Amino acid sequence: VATSNIVMRHDEIHGSTTNNGAMMSCGNGAATWSGGQSNLYIYNNYIHDNGPTDRTAEHDLHGFKCGTTSALTGLWYVDNHSHDNSGDSLQMGSVADGTAEPAHFIYVGKNACHSDHEQCLDFKTVQDVIVSQNNIQDGRPSFGTAGECMAVHNSAIRTWWLFNYCHASRVGLGATGQTDLRVLGNVFYDVKHI
């Protein structure tokens, strides 16, 4: 079912022991919208302590995810606090198979993300993205990740990373397979590899 102008705000989502999926999702999750979505507003939520705590296997339970098949146009993910998820705090897109329209027109700003088992912010197969003024920390290596604060890959197009703070992590920004990447005004400290 196509949906538009959906707001999720001021919620606390925690405690799932599920092995994979997402706590909030444009596909499948605890709170789900599916079909062609437009204008989703995810504001001031607290998403934490989800999924198995074992770091020797990939569990992939994300705080929020919109997959490649979501046909999303317009997402504002603002002022959220997310941590200790067994996947990413936020994952946009997934591995491209060439058949789905990528999510596009995405703004991710002023969030606090830390201590996830994968990247705090992970963007795959997306277009027209601004990631700005986020505080991201404690990216640690685990199964399937090198310990990045932020990642962009899998044919992402036009992603702008502006004025983010990334610290206490092994890798600042992992970038592979993207087009038109801009990284401006970010602060990386206590990071082994930028």
C-alpha positions as CSV (number, residue, x, y, z in Angstrom):
1,V,0.0,0.0,0.0
2,A,1.4,3.4,-1.0
3,T,1.7,5.8,2.0
4,S,2.7,9.4,2.3
5,N,3.2,12.0,5.0
6,I,3.8,9.6,7.9
7,V,5.3,10.8,11.2
8,M,6.9,8.7,13.9
9,R,8.1,10.7,16.8
10,H,8.8,10.6,20.6
11,D,8.9,6.8,20.8
12,E,11.2,4.4,22.6
13,I,11.9,1.1,20.7
14,H,14.1,-1.4,22.5
15,G,14.6,-4.9,23.7
16,S,14.1,-7.1,20.6
17,T,16.0,-10.4,20.5
18,T,15.2,-11.0,16.8
19,N,18.1,-12.1,14.7
20,N,17.7,-9.7,11.7
21,G,15.3,-7.1,10.1
22,A,14.7,-3.7,11.5
23,M,12.9,-2.1,14.5
24,M,11.3,0.5,12.2
25,S,11.2,-0.1,8.5
26,C,10.0,0.7,5.0
27,G,9.6,-3.0,4.4
28,N,9.5,-5.3,7.4
29,G,9.9,-4.3,11.1
30,A,8.2,-3.6,14.3
31,A,6.7,-0.4,12.8
32,T,6.4,-0.9,9.0
33,W,5.3,1.0,5.9
34,S,5.4,-0.8,2.6
35,G,4.8,0.1,-1.1
36,G,5.7,3.4,-2.6
37,Q,6.3,5.8,0.3
38,S,6.8,9.5,0.2
39,N,7.6,12.0,3.0
40,L,8.4,9.9,6.0
41,Y,9.4,11.9,9.1
42,I,11.2,10.0,11.8
43,Y,11.8,12.4,14.7
44,N,13.1,12.3,18.2
45,N,12.9,8.5,18.8
46,Y,15.1,6.5,21.1
47,I,16.0,3.1,19.5
48,H,18.4,0.9,21.5
49,D,19.5,-2.5,22.7
50,N,18.0,-4.5,19.9
51,G,19.2,-7.9,18.7
52,P,21.6,-10.5,20.0
53,T,24.8,-9.1,21.6
54,D,27.1,-11.8,20.1
55,R,29.6,-10.0,17.8
56,T,31.1,-13.3,16.3
57,A,28.2,-13.7,13.8
58,E,26.2,-11.3,11.6
59,H,22.7,-10.7,13.1
60,D,21.7,-7.5,11.2
61,L,18.9,-6.1,13.3
62,H,18.9,-2.4,12.4
63,G,17.3,0.5,14.3
64,F,15.7,1.9,11.1
65,K,15.9,0.6,7.5
66,C,14.5,1.4,4.1
67,G,15.4,-1.3,1.6
68,T,16.0,-0.9,-2.1
69,T,12.5,-2.2,-2.9
70,S,10.8,0.5,-0.8
71,A,10.6,3.1,-3.7
72,L,10.9,5.8,-1.0
73,T,10.8,9.5,-2.0
74,G,11.5,11.8,0.8
75,L,12.8,10.8,4.3
76,W,13.6,13.1,7.2
77,Y,15.4,11.2,10.0
78,V,16.1,13.9,12.6
79,D,17.1,14.2,16.3
80,N,17.0,10.4,17.0
81,H,19.2,8.6,19.5
82,S,20.1,5.1,18.5
83,H,22.6,2.6,19.9
84,D,23.5,-1.0,20.7
85,N,21.6,-2.5,17.7
86,S,23.0,-5.7,16.3
87,G,23.1,-4.1,12.8
88,D,23.2,-0.4,11.9
89,S,21.5,2.4,13.7
90,L,20.2,3.5,10.2
91,Q,20.5,1.6,6.9
92,M,19.2,3.1,3.7
93,G,19.0,0.8,0.7
94,S,20.5,-2.6,0.2
95,V,22.6,-4.4,-2.4
96,A,21.3,-3.3,-5.9
97,D,19.8,-5.9,-8.1
98,G,19.0,-3.4,-10.9
99,T,15.3,-3.9,-10.7
100,A,14.1,-1.4,-8.1
101,E,14.0,2.4,-7.9
102,P,16.5,3.5,-5.3
103,A,15.3,5.5,-2.3
104,H,16.0,9.2,-2.9
105,F,15.7,12.7,-1.4
106,I,16.9,11.7,2.1
107,Y,17.9,14.0,4.9
108,V,19.6,12.6,8.0
109,G,20.5,15.2,10.6
110,K,21.3,15.9,14.3
111,N,21.1,12.3,15.4
112,A,23.3,10.6,18.0
113,C,24.4,7.1,17.1
114,H,26.9,4.8,18.8
115,S,27.9,1.3,19.9
116,D,26.2,-0.6,17.1
117,H,27.5,-3.9,15.8
118,E,27.8,-2.5,12.3
119,Q,28.0,1.1,11.0
120,C,26.0,3.7,12.7
121,L,24.9,5.2,9.4
122,D,25.0,3.0,6.3
123,F,23.8,4.0,2.8
124,K,23.5,1.6,-0.2
125,T,22.0,2.2,-3.6
126,V,20.5,5.6,-2.7
127,Q,20.3,8.9,-4.5
128,D,20.3,12.6,-3.4
129,V,21.2,12.3,0.3
130,I,22.3,14.8,2.9
131,V,23.9,13.6,6.1
132,S,24.5,16.5,8.4
133,Q,25.4,17.4,12.0
134,N,25.2,13.9,13.4
135,N,27.3,12.8,16.4
136,I,28.6,9.3,15.7
137,Q,30.9,7.3,17.9
138,D,32.2,3.9,19.0
139,G,32.4,2.2,15.6
140,R,33.9,-1.2,16.5
141,P,35.0,-4.0,14.2
142,S,32.7,-7.0,14.3
143,F,31.4,-9.7,11.9
144,G,30.9,-8.0,8.5
145,T,32.2,-4.5,9.3
146,A,35.6,-2.8,9.8
147,G,34.2,-0.5,12.5
148,E,33.1,2.5,10.4
149,C,31.2,5.4,11.9
150,M,29.5,5.9,8.5
151,A,29.5,4.0,5.2
152,V,28.3,4.7,1.6
153,H,28.5,2.1,-1.1
154,N,26.7,-0.1,-3.7
155,S,26.2,2.6,-6.4
156,A,25.0,5.4,-4.2
157,I,24.6,8.7,-6.2
158,R,24.9,12.3,-4.9
159,T,25.6,11.8,-1.2
160,W,26.7,14.8,0.9
161,W,28.3,14.4,4.3
162,L,28.3,17.8,6.1
163,F,29.5,18.9,9.5
164,N,29.2,15.5,11.2
165,Y,31.3,14.5,14.3
166,C,32.8,11.0,14.1
167,H,35.0,9.8,17.0
168,A,36.2,6.9,19.0
169,S,36.0,4.5,16.0
170,R,38.3,2.4,13.9
171,V,37.2,3.9,10.6
172,G,35.6,7.4,9.9
173,L,33.8,7.1,6.5
174,G,33.9,3.9,4.5
175,A,33.2,4.8,0.8
176,T,33.1,2.3,-2.0
177,G,31.3,2.2,-5.3
178,Q,29.5,5.6,-5.2
179,T,29.2,8.5,-7.6
180,D,29.4,12.3,-6.6
181,L,30.4,11.9,-3.0
182,R,31.0,15.2,-1.0
183,V,32.6,15.2,2.4
184,L,32.7,18.8,3.8
185,G,33.3,20.3,7.3
186,N,33.2,16.9,9.1
187,V,35.3,16.4,12.3
188,F,37.1,13.1,12.7
189,Y,39.0,12.5,15.9
190,D,40.2,9.4,17.9
191,V,39.8,7.5,14.6
192,K,42.4,5.1,13.4
193,H,41.5,5.4,9.6
194,I,39.6,8.2,7.9
